[in-house]
């Protein structure tokens, strides 16, 4: 009982901290708020490292302390109604926007990179009406009070995703998973250890002739930067290999071992069926 009470107390304390952060930054002119969030996240990294939320995100193996801390701050702002305007430099955006504007469905996939919501906001601001996949049905577009209206995982969500792609829409989703699901996931090696992904959405994209692109977002010094790479393959196995290489290279570039191999398991064929 005492353990549960302690957990509840910690949750309320963190909730109050989040509300206080949001209220303080709301006092600043809107044009300064994102920069202030960045500075606060940098300064508060030692505090965040002691929280369960930080440890949960760290276990995903994708982000460094800089990304996790900034995510925790911007999420606190968004959830508490503090509006801000993120600045994100996205390499490959023009080519990506060009294929999105052709009227053909596009599936944009990424690992669980915590700053992906900032990129989603850039899409919103520039008129790309992306549909994100998220279990949080109350999710807002980062830095706004606008509902994101995500595609919530359910027994039929793959059918819905297929329909949206066939309509020529942009669908965005994170493919990595916390654990294996028999016959539905594959695993590959990275410098931070094995990463598990579910290629079901890649199968959907191939079946309806949608284009596929890969993306990531991270902190680079005092900037938030991202990259989007349009895939060259049109098969599930090829797309899975490309995505594995993309994620592995991203992790290595963030301080990992560049010699870490990308190895697809024997279960790949099973997962495709």
TORMIMI-997816 format. One line per 5 residues: number of its first residue (from 1); their letters; for each residue x, y, z of C-alpha. Coordinates in steps of 0.5 Angstrom, whole numbers, padded with zeros to 4 digits. Layout:
<sites>
NUM) a) X/Y/Z; ... $
</sites>
This chain:
<sites>
1) xxxxx) 0000/0000/0000; 0006/0005/0002; 0009/0004/-0005; 0002/0005/-0009; 0002/0012/-0005 $
6) xxxxx) 0009/0014/-0006; 0008/0013/-0013; 0001/0017/-0013; 0005/0022/-0009; 0011/0022/-0015 $
11) xxxxx) 0006/0023/-0020; 0002/0029/-0017; 0009/0032/-0016; 0011/0031/-0023; 0004/0034/-0026 $
16) xxxxx) 0005/0040/-0021; 0012/0041/-0024; 0009/0040/-0031; 0004/0045/-0030; 0009/0050/-0027 $
21) xxxxx) 0013/0050/-0033; 0008/0051/-0038; 0005/0057/-0034; 0012/0060/-0033; 0014/0059/-0041 $
26) xxxxx) 0007/0062/-0042; 0009/0069/-0039; 0014/0070/-0045; 0013/0072/-0052; 0011/0067/-0056 $
31) xxxxx) 0017/0068/-0061; 0021/0066/-0055; 0018/0060/-0052; 0021/0054/-0056; 0028/0057/-0055 $
36) xxxxx) 0026/0058/-0047; 0024/0050/-0047; 0030/0048/-0050; 0034/0052/-0045; 0030/0049/-0040 $
41) xxxxx) 0031/0042/-0042; 0038/0043/-0043; 0039/0045/-0036; 0034/0040/-0033; 0037/0034/-0036 $
46) xxxxx) 0040/0032/-0029; 0033/0032/-0026; 0029/0028/-0031; 0034/0023/-0031; 0032/0021/-0024 $
51) xxxxx) 0024/0020/-0027; 0021/0014/-0029; 0018/0018/-0035; 0026/0019/-0037; 0028/0011/-0036 $
56) xxxxx) 0022/0009/-0040; 0024/0013/-0046; 0031/0011/-0045; 0029/0004/-0046; 0027/0005/-0053 $
61) xxxxx) 0034/0006/-0055; 0033/0011/-0060; 0034/0018/-0056; 0040/0021/-0052; 0038/0025/-0046 $
66) xxxxx) 0038/0032/-0050; 0032/0029/-0054; 0028/0026/-0048; 0029/0032/-0044; 0026/0037/-0049 $
71) xxxxx) 0021/0032/-0051; 0019/0032/-0043; 0018/0040/-0043; 0015/0041/-0050; 0010/0035/-0048 $
76) xxxxx) 0008/0039/-0041; 0007/0045/-0045; 0003/0042/-0050; -0001/0038/-0045; -0002/0045/-0041 $
81) xxxxx) -0004/0049/-0047; 0002/0053/-0048; 0003/0055/-0055; 0009/0055/-0058; 0013/0055/-0065 $
86) xxxxx) 0018/0050/-0066; 0024/0051/-0071; 0026/0044/-0074; 0031/0044/-0080; 0029/0038/-0084 $
91) xxxxx) 0034/0035/-0089; 0030/0032/-0095; 0023/0036/-0094; 0023/0039/-0101; 0023/0032/-0104 $
96) xxxxx) 0018/0029/-0099; 0013/0034/-0100; 0014/0033/-0107; 0012/0026/-0107; 0006/0028/-0102 $
101) xxxxx) 0003/0033/-0107; 0003/0028/-0113; -0004/0025/-0110; -0001/0018/-0108; -0001/0015/-0101 $
106) xxxxx) 0005/0016/-0097; 0007/0012/-0091; 0012/0016/-0087; 0015/0011/-0082; 0020/0012/-0076 $
111) xxxxx) 0023/0009/-0070; 0020/0012/-0063; 0024/0018/-0063; 0021/0023/-0058; 0022/0029/-0062 $
116) xxxxx) 0017/0027/-0068; 0011/0031/-0066; 0015/0037/-0067; 0016/0035/-0074; 0009/0033/-0075 $
121) xxxxx) 0007/0040/-0073; 0012/0043/-0078; 0008/0038/-0083; 0001/0042/-0080; 0004/0049/-0081 $
126) xxxxx) 0006/0047/-0088; -0001/0044/-0090; 0001/0037/-0091; -0005/0034/-0087; -0001/0028/-0084 $
131) xxxxx) -0005/0022/-0080; -0001/0020/-0074; -0002/0013/-0071; -0002/0014/-0063; -0005/0010/-0057 $
136) xxxxx) -0007/0017/-0055; -0013/0019/-0058; -0013/0026/-0054; -0006/0028/-0057; -0005/0035/-0059 $
141) xxxxx) -0001/0038/-0065; 0005/0040/-0061; 0005/0047/-0059; -0002/0048/-0060; -0009/0046/-0057 $
146) xxxxx) -0011/0043/-0064; -0013/0036/-0063; -0009/0031/-0067; -0014/0026/-0069; -0009/0020/-0069 $
151) xxxxx) -0011/0013/-0072; -0011/0009/-0066; -0009/0002/-0066; -0015/-0003/-0066; -0017/-0009/-0069 $
156) xxxxx) -0019/-0006/-0075; -0014/0000/-0076; -0009/-0003/-0081; -0016/-0003/-0086; -0017/0004/-0084 $
161) xxxxx) -0009/0006/-0085; -0010/0002/-0092; -0016/0006/-0094; -0013/0013/-0092; -0007/0011/-0096 $
166) xxxxx) -0011/0009/-0102; -0014/0016/-0102; -0008/0019/-0103; -0006/0021/-0095; 0000/0022/-0091 $
171) xxxxx) 0000/0017/-0086; 0006/0017/-0080; 0007/0011/-0076; 0013/0009/-0071; 0015/0002/-0073 $
176) xxxxx) 0019/-0001/-0067; 0016/-0005/-0061; 0018/-0006/-0054; 0017/-0014/-0055; 0016/-0019/-0060 $
181) xxxxx) 0009/-0022/-0063; 0010/-0029/-0066; 0010/-0028/-0073; 0009/-0021/-0073; 0016/-0018/-0071 $
186) xxxxx) 0023/-0018/-0074; 0029/-0016/-0070; 0036/-0013/-0072; 0042/-0011/-0069; 0044/-0003/-0067 $
191) xxxxx) 0050/0000/-0063; 0045/0000/-0057; 0043/-0007/-0058; 0037/-0010/-0062; 0031/-0007/-0064 $
196) xxxxx) 0024/-0010/-0066; 0020/-0007/-0071; 0013/-0010/-0074; 0013/-0009/-0081; 0005/-0010/-0082 $
201) xxxxx) 0004/-0002/-0084; 0010/-0004/-0090; 0006/-0009/-0092; 0000/-0005/-0093; 0003/0000/-0096 $
206) xxxxx) 0006/-0005/-0101; -0001/-0008/-0103; -0004/-0001/-0104; 0002/0002/-0108; 0004/0007/-0103 $
211) xxxxx) 0011/0011/-0103; 0015/0010/-0096; 0019/0014/-0093; 0024/0014/-0087; 0025/0020/-0082 $
216) xxxxx) 0028/0021/-0075; 0029/0028/-0071; 0034/0029/-0066; 0038/0035/-0062; 0044/0037/-0066 $
221) xxxxx) 0048/0042/-0061; 0043/0048/-0060; 0038/0046/-0066; 0033/0041/-0067; 0034/0037/-0074 $
226) xxxxx) 0031/0032/-0078; 0032/0028/-0084; 0027/0024/-0089; 0029/0019/-0094; 0025/0017/-0099 $
231) xxxxx) 0025/0009/-0100; 0028/0006/-0106; 0025/-0001/-0105; 0018/-0003/-0107; 0018/-0010/-0103 $
236) xxxxx) 0016/-0011/-0096; 0023/-0015/-0095; 0027/-0009/-0098; 0023/-0004/-0094; 0025/-0007/-0088 $
241) xxxxx) 0032/-0008/-0089; 0032/0000/-0091; 0029/0002/-0085; 0033/-0003/-0081; 0039/0001/-0084 $
246) xxxxx) 0036/0008/-0083; 0035/0006/-0076; 0042/0003/-0075; 0046/0009/-0078; 0042/0014/-0074 $
251) xxxxx) 0044/0011/-0067; 0051/0010/-0069; 0051/0017/-0072; 0049/0019/-0065; 0055/0016/-0061 $
256) xxxxx) 0054/0009/-0062; 0059/0004/-0066; 0059/0004/-0073; 0061/-0003/-0074; 0054/-0005/-0071 $
261) xxxxx) 0051/-0010/-0077; 0044/-0010/-0079; 0042/-0017/-0079; 0035/-0019/-0081; 0033/-0026/-0078 $
266) xxxxx) 0030/-0032/-0081; 0023/-0030/-0078; 0023/-0025/-0084; 0019/-0029/-0089; 0014/-0031/-0083 $
271) xxx) 0013/-0024/-0081; 0012/-0022/-0089; 0006/-0027/-0089 $
</sites>
